[in-house]
Amino acid sequence: MLELLKILANRINDFQIYSDVYKEVYGFRPQAWCKYGHPSWEFIQQENLRQVMEDSKAEDDTINAFMAAGAPDLDTAFRWLEDAENHEVYG
């Protein structure tokens, strides 16, 4: 029974991560599931991984752009990235 609860908790966590990332990207939570049913847990895990990899690549591309724009080192490039993200959030 405990093992089943752990599996269920992981699935709920996967769904929450997927829903949170989807909302961050598209501005709303995935609504099509109400009409077409819930996706499989495997799909959610694959989608989470895809989104994490996509975000990681975007961050890498941004860091490389900052380095090309004159950041003297990675610490500076990451600081510029953080400043840009904070500006985006707080304007």
Phi and psi in degrees as GROMACS dihedral restraints (atoms count N, CA, C in turn):
[ dihedral_restraints ]
;  ai    aj    ak    al  type     phi  dphi    fc
    3     4     5     6     1   -62.9    20    10
    4     5     6     7     1   -40.2    20    10
    6     7     8     9     1   -62.9    20    10
    7     8     9    10     1   -41.2    20    10
    9    10    11    12     1   -62.6    20    10
   10    11    12    13     1   -40.5    20    10
   12    13    14    15     1   -64.9    20    10
   13    14    15    16     1   -38.1    20    10
   15    16    17    18     1   -65.1    20    10
   16    17    18    19     1   -43.2    20    10
   18    19    20    21     1   -62.2    20    10
   19    20    21    22     1   -45.2    20    10
   21    22    23    24     1   -63.0    20    10
   22    23    24    25     1   -41.6    20    10
   24    25    26    27     1   -62.3    20    10
   25    26    27    28     1   -41.5    20    10
   27    28    29    30     1   -63.2    20    10
   28    29    30    31     1   -40.7    20    10
   30    31    32    33     1   -66.4    20    10
   31    32    33    34     1   -40.8    20    10
   33    34    35    36     1   -64.1    20    10
   34    35    36    37     1   -41.8    20    10
   36    37    38    39     1   -62.5    20    10
   37    38    39    40     1   -43.7    20    10
   39    40    41    42     1   -59.2    20    10
   40    41    42    43     1   -45.1    20    10
   42    43    44    45     1   -62.8    20    10
   43    44    45    46     1   -41.7    20    10
   45    46    47    48     1   -65.0    20    10
   46    47    48    49     1   -42.1    20    10
   48    49    50    51     1   -61.9    20    10
   49    50    51    52     1   -47.0    20    10
   51    52    53    54     1   -58.4    20    10
   52    53    54    55     1   -47.2    20    10
   54    55    56    57     1   -63.4    20    10
   55    56    57    58     1   -41.7    20    10
   57    58    59    60     1   -64.5    20    10
   58    59    60    61     1   -46.0    20    10
   60    61    62    63     1   -66.6    20    10
   61    62    63    64     1   -41.8    20    10
   63    64    65    66     1   -57.5    20    10
   64    65    66    67     1   -44.3    20    10
   66    67    68    69     1   -65.6    20    10
   67    68    69    70     1   -39.9    20    10
   69    70    71    72     1   -63.0    20    10
   70    71    72    73     1   -39.1    20    10
   72    73    74    75     1   -76.8    20    10
   73    74    75    76     1   -46.9    20    10
   75    76    77    78     1  -102.8    20    10
   76    77    78    79     1   -10.1    20    10
   78    79    80    81     1    88.2    20    10
   79    80    81    82     1    -2.0    20    10
   81    82    83    84     1  -152.1    20    10
   82    83    84    85     1   158.2    20    10
   84    85    86    87     1   -76.7    20    10
   85    86    87    88     1   154.3    20    10
   87    88    89    90     1   -62.3    20    10
   88    89    90    91     1   117.2    20    10
   90    91    92    93     1  -101.3    20    10
   91    92    93    94     1   -19.5    20    10
   93    94    95    96     1   -61.7    20    10
   94    95    96    97     1   -22.1    20    10
   96    97    98    99     1   -63.4    20    10
   97    98    99   100     1   -27.2    20    10
   99   100   101   102     1   -62.9    20    10
  100   101   102   103     1   -35.8    20    10
  102   103   104   105     1   -86.2    20    10
  103   104   105   106     1   -40.0    20    10
  105   106   107   108     1  -109.6    20    10
  106   107   108   109     1     2.5    20    10
  108   109   110   111     1    91.5    20    10
  109   110   111   112     1   165.1    20    10
  111   112   113   114     1   -78.2    20    10
  112   113   114   115     1   143.9    20    10
  114   115   116   117     1   -73.5    20    10
  115   116   117   118     1   165.7    20    10
  117   118   119   120     1   -69.5    20    10
  118   119   120   121     1   159.3    20    10
  120   121   122   123     1   -66.2    20    10
  121   122   123   124     1   -32.4    20    10
  123   124   125   126     1   -62.9    20    10
  124   125   126   127     1   -41.2    20    10
  126   127   128   129     1   -61.7    20    10
  127   128   129   130     1   -43.8    20    10
  129   130   131   132     1   -62.1    20    10
  130   131   132   133     1   -44.5    20    10
  132   133   134   135     1   -63.7    20    10
  133   134   135   136     1   -42.7    20    10
  135   136   137   138     1   -64.0    20    10
  136   137   138   139     1   -41.0    20    10
  138   139   140   141     1   -67.2    20    10
  139   140   141   142     1   -40.3    20    10
  141   142   143   144     1   -58.6    20    10
  142   143   144   145     1   -47.8    20    10
  144   145   146   147     1   -62.0    20    10
  145   146   147   148     1   -43.2    20    10
  147   148   149   150     1   -60.6    20    10
  148   149   150   151     1   -44.0    20    10
  150   151   152   153     1   -68.1    20    10
  151   152   153   154     1   -38.7    20    10
  153   154   155   156     1   -63.4    20    10
  154   155   156   157     1   -44.1    20    10
  156   157   158   159     1   -65.3    20    10
  157   158   159   160     1   -39.3    20    10
  159   160   161   162     1   -63.7    20    10
  160   161   162   163     1   -44.5    20    10
  162   163   164   165     1   -63.6    20    10
  163   164   165   166     1   -40.5    20    10
  165   166   167   168     1   -64.0    20    10
  166   167   168   169     1   -42.1    20    10
  168   169   170   171     1   -64.8    20    10
  169   170   171   172     1   -41.2    20    10
  171   172   173   174     1   -62.6    20    10
  172   173   174   175     1   -41.1    20    10
  174   175   176   177     1   -65.6    20    10
  175   176   177   178     1   -43.6    20    10
  177   178   179   180     1   -59.0    20    10
  178   179   180   181     1   -44.0    20    10
  180   181   182   183     1   -62.0    20    10
  181   182   183   184     1   -40.1    20    10
  183   184   185   186     1   -67.0    20    10
  184   185   186   187     1   -43.4    20    10
  186   187   188   189     1   -60.5    20    10
  187   188   189   190     1   -44.1    20    10
  189   190   191   192     1   -61.6    20    10
  190   191   192   193     1   -38.1    20    10
  192   193   194   195     1   -66.0    20    10
  193   194   195   196     1   -40.1    20    10
  195   196   197   198     1   -64.7    20    10
  196   197   198   199     1   -38.9    20    10
  198   199   200   201     1   -64.1    20    10
  199   200   201   202     1   -41.6    20    10
  201   202   203   204     1   -67.4    20    10
  202   203   204   205     1   -28.2    20    10
  204   205   206   207     1   -82.3    20    10
  205   206   207   208     1    -4.4    20    10
  207   208   209   210     1   121.7    20    10
  208   209   210   211     1     5.8    20    10
  210   211   212   213     1   -63.1    20    10
  211   212   213   214     1   127.3    20    10
  213   214   215   216     1   -72.4    20    10
  214   215   216   217     1   -21.4    20    10
  216   217   218   219     1  -157.4    20    10
  217   218   219   220     1   172.6    20    10
  219   220   221   222     1   -64.3    20    10
  220   221   222   223     1   -37.2    20    10
  222   223   224   225     1   -58.4    20    10
  223   224   225   226     1   -43.3    20    10
  225   226   227   228     1   -65.6    20    10
  226   227   228   229     1   -43.1    20    10
  228   229   230   231     1   -60.9    20    10
  229   230   231   232     1   -42.6    20    10
  231   232   233   234     1   -67.1    20    10
  232   233   234   235     1   -36.6    20    10
  234   235   236   237     1   -64.1    20    10
  235   236   237   238     1   -42.4    20    10
  237   238   239   240     1   -62.4    20    10
  238   239   240   241     1   -40.0    20    10
  240   241   242   243     1   -62.6    20    10
  241   242   243   244     1   -45.5    20    10
  243   244   245   246     1   -62.2    20    10
  244   245   246   247     1   -41.9    20    10
  246   247   248   249     1   -61.5    20    10
  247   248   249   250     1   -41.9    20    10
  249   250   251   252     1   -64.9    20    10
  250   251   252   253     1   -41.8    20    10
  252   253   254   255     1   -66.1    20    10
  253   254   255   256     1   -40.0    20    10
  255   256   257   258     1   -65.6    20    10
  256   257   258   259     1   -38.2    20    10
  258   259   260   261     1   -64.3    20    10
  259   260   261   262     1   -39.1    20    10
  261   262   263   264     1   -63.3    20    10
  262   263   264   265     1   -38.3    20    10
  264   265   266   267     1   -78.4    20    10
  265   266   267   268     1   -44.8    20    10
  267   268   269   270     1  -102.1    20    10
  268   269   270   271     1    -7.8    20    10
